[in-house]
Amino acid sequence: MSAPRNDAAPSYLSLQGLSVAFGAQRVLDRLDWQLPSGQVVGLLGRNGAGKTTLIETLLGLREPDAGQALLFGHASQALPDDVRARIGYVPQRSDLFEWLTPDQLLAYFRSFYPRWNDAKVQGLMSRWDIARDKPIGKLSGGQQQRLSIVRALAHEPELLVLDEPVASLDPAGRRDFLSELVDQVVDRRSTILFSTHILSDLERVAVDVAFLTGGRIALHAPLDELLESSVRLGGVQADIERFVEEHRLQALSREAGGPVIARGAGAIPAPTPTVSVDRATLEDLFLALTA
Amino acid sequence: MPDPSLFSVVAGSAEPIYRQLVAQVRRCVAGGQLKAGDELPSVRDLAQALAVNPMTVSKAFGLLEAEGLVTRRRGLAMVIAEQHRHAQSAADRVDLLRPTLERAAQEVRQLQLPAAQALALFKTILNENEGE
């Protein structure tokens, strides 16, 4: 597996030797990862791979057993208020105050931030049709999630972290949400970290993708490059192995049997009578890299 | 008035989104739907309309500019380049279609379908879209 990507640009976000265990189960295992600024990065991993743990540790909401997380050069465990105000977070389960109404909730959060874009908040609240004076506990899951997104965007964060933000949105709601992210990228050049298992959404907005498996970032690469350099090989195992070696490909799939997903440095090699070559999709890569 | 609805993207494809966009402009220029001086939508409008990352749209436009298909006019609008006044010859257009049909032919063989049946289906599909 290749090393996590290392960019010359100063990193907004850096995880160093991060380990987190729940009892005997190691979720993150000496994980190293750097994120460039101004980029939309998709974090991919299967259920239980540790995406939420990674995000929570990154934001200082969970203490690592070893290693450290840095945000804007500060340890996540002790973020100054002004740094905290530059971050927006949409948790997987919105833990909003259920007895408050959306209007009350937003007024409450507003008091914490030096910056608050009221026009944006009002616009999103009407456009996304969120009832303003119903207790939040009475809103649907989708509406609660939308409200959580409004709350995270209101203070115009430089870093936006979204943990499965679209899980309870229908396709139209996901589309609205993606448009909003696009706006965010155009207007504010925000850095966005976005975990999801809905690959089609990720493909539209992510420039980089990172695969979390076995407690580490197995691969972090620009999505376009990855798609252009990856192939799905079919045929008898021995033939495929010879083919991989001949063309100096790097096999990415770990499971025995099934198609082999491989990555090369040059042009896509031509198929032979015994080995079929197709371009790999993000789904192929996801299955291969997170097995 | 540039119309973003000329473009569409498919997620889940092995072809990156920026390449899909480049190929669509190439086809529209070859077919004469886009001609010299026609404006492309702005990066922002197209990114919004397709819900894709604006950097992806910029990348596609950059590639089209490098290919000489479009030029950047003062301000920021991209327009179809001067030399593309007319649709390309039918032979050139057929060449552009070939890779897609080659892929389809490969699938026909894998499915062991008789050629006549595959061609009949292609005809039906062509007519379906005509009616739209």
HADDOCK unambig.tbl for C-alpha pairs under 7 A between the chains (distance, minus, plus):
assign (segid A and resid 175 and name CA) (segid B and resid 51 and name CA) 6.80 0.50 0.50
assign (segid A and resid 178 and name CA) (segid B and resid 51 and name CA) 5.78 0.50 0.50
assign (segid A and resid 179 and name CA) (segid B and resid 48 and name CA) 5.68 0.50 0.50
assign (segid A and resid 179 and name CA) (segid B and resid 51 and name CA) 5.12 0.50 0.50
assign (segid A and resid 182 and name CA) (segid B and resid 48 and name CA) 6.61 0.50 0.50
assign (segid A and resid 182 and name CA) (segid B and resid 51 and name CA) 6.73 0.50 0.50
assign (segid A and resid 182 and name CA) (segid B and resid 52 and name CA) 6.79 0.50 0.50
assign (segid A and resid 182 and name CA) (segid B and resid 53 and name CA) 5.83 0.50 0.50
assign (segid A and resid 182 and name CA) (segid B and resid 54 and name CA) 6.85 0.50 0.50
assign (segid A and resid 186 and name CA) (segid B and resid 54 and name CA) 6.91 0.50 0.50
assign (segid A and resid 200 and name CA) (segid B and resid 11 and name CA) 5.10 0.50 0.50
assign (segid A and resid 200 and name CA) (segid B and resid 12 and name CA) 5.95 0.50 0.50
assign (segid A and resid 203 and name CA) (segid B and resid 11 and name CA) 6.33 0.50 0.50
assign (segid A and resid 204 and name CA) (segid B and resid 11 and name CA) 6.92 0.50 0.50
assign (segid A and resid 204 and name CA) (segid B and resid 51 and name CA) 6.65 0.50 0.50
assign (segid A and resid 204 and name CA) (segid B and resid 52 and name CA) 4.53 0.50 0.50
assign (segid A and resid 204 and name CA) (segid B and resid 53 and name CA) 6.29 0.50 0.50
assign (segid A and resid 205 and name CA) (segid B and resid 52 and name CA) 5.09 0.50 0.50
assign (segid A and resid 205 and name CA) (segid B and resid 53 and name CA) 4.54 0.50 0.50
assign (segid A and resid 206 and name CA) (segid B and resid 53 and name CA) 6.98 0.50 0.50
assign (segid A and resid 224 and name CA) (segid B and resid 16 and name CA) 5.50 0.50 0.50
assign (segid A and resid 227 and name CA) (segid B and resid 14 and name CA) 6.18 0.50 0.50
assign (segid A and resid 227 and name CA) (segid B and resid 15 and name CA) 6.95 0.50 0.50
assign (segid A and resid 227 and name CA) (segid B and resid 16 and name CA) 6.45 0.50 0.50
assign (segid A and resid 279 and name CA) (segid B and resid 14 and name CA) 5.59 0.50 0.50
assign (segid A and resid 280 and name CA) (segid B and resid 14 and name CA) 5.45 0.50 0.50
assign (segid A and resid 281 and name CA) (segid B and resid 12 and name CA) 6.19 0.50 0.50
assign (segid A and resid 281 and name CA) (segid B and resid 13 and name CA) 5.73 0.50 0.50
assign (segid A and resid 281 and name CA) (segid B and resid 14 and name CA) 4.25 0.50 0.50
assign (segid A and resid 282 and name CA) (segid B and resid 12 and name CA) 6.49 0.50 0.50
assign (segid A and resid 283 and name CA) (segid B and resid 12 and name CA) 7.00 0.50 0.50
